[in-house]
Amino acid sequence: MKTPIAAFAALWLAACTPATPDPAPPSADATPPAASADAAAASRATAPYVAEVVDDPLAVNQAIDEVLGDHVRYEAVIRQLQQAVTANDEAAVAALVEYPFSTVRDGQPLKVADADAFVREYDRIMTPAIAEAIKRQKYSQLMVNYKGVMFGNGEAWVNGICKDDACKDVDVRVVALQPTS
């Protein structure tokens, strides 16, 4: 019981960590605000380091390992989905989806039998808002629970589909693409 709580706490802390560090209190030899050109350049030089710290995938990988299984399999599908959506590669996205696939568009159920049907309905299924949520999602800020791995506010979900009765062998797939507003 302690392990899932620790994973939840680690994810919560990662999600609540500010993107930039708190400013340090001025020291006696601090540069006055008037000399901001050099200070701004130095500040920008440290920005990539901050981004690397904030986008650390370890907590998400640990949560996936503990809740869903092998994070390597999930991470591969997550990265492939982001690349395919960014490239607007309908067939590549369709190859990652679990079929039959069901969603709702314009208040009406939409059932998709296979990858060919998904490609035909791609523009209805992959709305600009869903595509944007997938493209912008940082791996380290994915939410993980027993339902799978969530992008954005729930616009996309990836989960393992059991291939055997013991659910030891899973096929990681896109299981939901849905509008959230």
C-alpha positions as CSV (number, residue, x, y, z in Angstrom):
1,M,0.0,0.0,0.0
2,K,2.9,2.4,0.6
3,T,4.3,2.0,-2.9
4,P,1.2,3.4,-4.8
5,I,1.0,6.3,-2.3
6,A,4.7,7.0,-2.8
7,A,4.2,7.0,-6.6
8,F,1.2,9.3,-6.3
9,A,3.1,11.6,-4.0
10,A,6.1,11.7,-6.5
11,L,3.7,12.5,-9.4
12,W,1.9,15.1,-7.4
13,L,5.2,16.8,-6.4
14,A,6.4,16.7,-10.0
15,A,3.2,18.3,-11.3
16,C,3.3,20.9,-8.6
17,T,6.9,21.9,-9.1
18,P,7.2,25.4,-10.5
19,A,8.7,25.6,-14.0
20,T,11.2,28.2,-12.8
21,P,13.0,28.4,-9.5
22,D,12.1,31.0,-6.9
23,P,14.2,34.1,-7.2
24,A,17.1,34.1,-4.8
25,P,17.1,37.0,-2.3
26,P,19.4,39.8,-3.4
27,S,22.9,39.6,-2.0
28,A,25.2,42.5,-1.0
29,D,27.1,42.2,-4.3
30,A,23.9,41.8,-6.5
31,T,23.8,43.5,-9.8
32,P,21.3,46.4,-9.9
33,P,18.2,46.0,-12.2
34,A,19.8,48.6,-14.6
35,A,22.3,46.0,-15.7
36,S,19.6,43.7,-16.9
37,A,20.9,42.9,-20.4
38,D,23.7,40.7,-19.1
39,A,21.5,39.3,-16.3
40,A,18.7,38.4,-18.8
41,A,21.2,36.6,-21.1
42,A,22.6,34.7,-18.1
43,S,19.1,33.8,-17.0
44,R,18.2,32.5,-20.5
45,A,21.3,30.4,-20.5
46,T,20.1,28.5,-17.4
47,A,16.6,27.9,-18.8
48,P,17.4,24.6,-20.5
49,Y,18.7,23.1,-17.3
50,V,15.5,24.0,-15.5
51,A,13.5,22.4,-18.3
52,E,15.5,19.2,-18.0
53,V,14.9,19.0,-14.3
54,V,11.2,19.6,-14.6
55,D,10.8,17.1,-17.5
56,D,12.4,14.2,-15.6
57,P,10.6,11.0,-16.6
58,L,11.7,8.9,-13.6
59,A,8.5,9.5,-11.5
60,V,6.2,8.7,-14.5
61,N,8.2,5.6,-15.4
62,Q,8.1,4.4,-11.8
63,A,4.3,5.0,-11.6
64,I,3.8,3.1,-14.9
65,D,6.0,0.2,-13.7
66,E,4.1,0.0,-10.4
67,V,0.5,0.5,-11.7
68,L,0.5,-0.8,-15.3
69,G,3.6,-2.7,-16.0
70,D,6.8,-2.3,-18.1
71,H,7.2,1.5,-18.7
72,V,9.4,0.9,-21.7
73,R,6.5,-0.5,-23.7
74,Y,4.2,2.4,-22.7
75,E,6.9,5.1,-23.3
76,A,7.4,3.7,-26.9
77,V,3.7,4.0,-27.7
78,I,3.4,7.4,-26.1
79,R,6.4,8.8,-28.1
80,Q,5.1,7.1,-31.3
81,L,1.7,8.7,-30.8
82,Q,3.1,12.1,-30.3
83,Q,5.4,11.8,-33.4
84,A,2.5,10.5,-35.5
85,V,0.1,13.2,-34.5
86,T,2.7,15.9,-34.9
87,A,3.4,14.6,-38.5
88,N,-0.4,14.3,-39.1
89,D,0.3,10.7,-40.1
90,E,-3.2,9.2,-40.0
91,A,-2.1,5.6,-40.7
92,A,0.6,5.7,-38.0
93,V,-1.9,6.9,-35.4
94,A,-4.4,4.3,-36.6
95,A,-1.9,1.6,-36.1
96,L,-1.6,2.5,-32.4
97,V,-5.3,2.3,-31.6
98,E,-7.2,-0.6,-30.1
99,Y,-10.2,-1.8,-32.2
100,P,-13.1,-1.7,-32.2
101,F,-12.7,1.9,-31.1
102,S,-15.6,4.0,-29.8
103,T,-15.9,7.7,-29.1
104,V,-18.4,10.5,-29.1
105,R,-18.5,13.3,-31.6
106,D,-21.1,16.1,-31.7
107,G,-23.1,14.2,-29.0
108,Q,-23.3,11.1,-31.2
109,P,-21.5,7.8,-30.7
110,L,-18.9,7.0,-33.3
111,K,-17.8,3.4,-33.6
112,V,-14.7,2.5,-35.6
113,A,-14.1,-1.1,-36.6
114,D,-10.5,-1.0,-37.9
115,A,-7.5,1.0,-38.9
116,D,-9.0,1.7,-42.4
117,A,-12.1,3.2,-40.9
118,F,-10.1,5.2,-38.4
119,V,-8.1,6.8,-41.3
120,R,-11.3,7.6,-43.1
121,E,-12.7,9.3,-39.9
122,Y,-9.4,10.7,-38.8
123,D,-10.4,14.4,-39.1
124,R,-13.6,13.8,-37.0
125,I,-11.7,11.7,-34.4
126,M,-8.5,13.7,-34.1
127,T,-9.9,17.2,-33.5
128,P,-7.5,20.1,-33.3
129,A,-7.9,20.2,-29.5
130,I,-7.1,16.5,-29.1
131,A,-4.1,16.8,-31.4
132,E,-2.8,19.8,-29.5
133,A,-3.1,18.1,-26.1
134,I,-1.1,15.1,-27.5
135,K,1.6,17.2,-29.1
136,R,2.0,19.5,-26.1
137,Q,2.1,16.8,-23.4
138,K,5.3,16.5,-21.5
139,Y,6.1,12.9,-20.7
140,S,7.0,13.8,-17.1
141,Q,3.6,15.4,-16.6
142,L,1.5,12.4,-17.8
143,M,-1.0,11.2,-15.2
144,V,-1.0,7.5,-14.5
145,N,-3.7,5.4,-12.8
146,Y,-5.4,2.0,-13.2
147,K,-7.2,3.3,-16.3
148,G,-3.9,4.0,-18.1
149,V,-1.8,7.0,-19.0
150,M,-3.7,10.2,-19.6
151,F,-2.7,13.1,-21.9
152,G,-3.8,16.6,-21.1
153,N,-7.2,16.7,-19.4
154,G,-8.2,13.3,-20.6
155,E,-8.2,14.0,-24.4
156,A,-6.2,10.8,-25.0
157,W,-5.5,7.6,-23.0
158,V,-3.1,4.8,-23.5
159,N,-3.4,1.5,-21.7
160,G,-2.4,-2.1,-21.9
161,I,-4.8,-4.6,-23.5
162,C,-4.5,-8.1,-21.9
163,K,-3.5,-10.8,-24.4
164,D,-3.7,-13.6,-21.8
165,D,-6.0,-14.6,-18.9
166,A,-3.4,-13.6,-16.3
167,C,-2.8,-10.3,-18.1
168,K,1.0,-10.9,-18.0
169,D,1.2,-10.2,-21.8
170,V,-0.2,-6.8,-22.8
171,D,-0.5,-4.9,-26.0
172,V,-0.1,-1.1,-25.3
173,R,-2.6,0.8,-27.3
174,V,-4.5,4.1,-27.6
175,V,-7.8,3.3,-25.9
176,A,-9.5,6.8,-25.9
177,L,-9.5,10.0,-27.9
178,Q,-12.2,12.3,-26.6
179,P,-13.1,15.9,-26.4
180,T,-13.0,17.3,-22.8
181,S,-15.1,20.4,-23.2
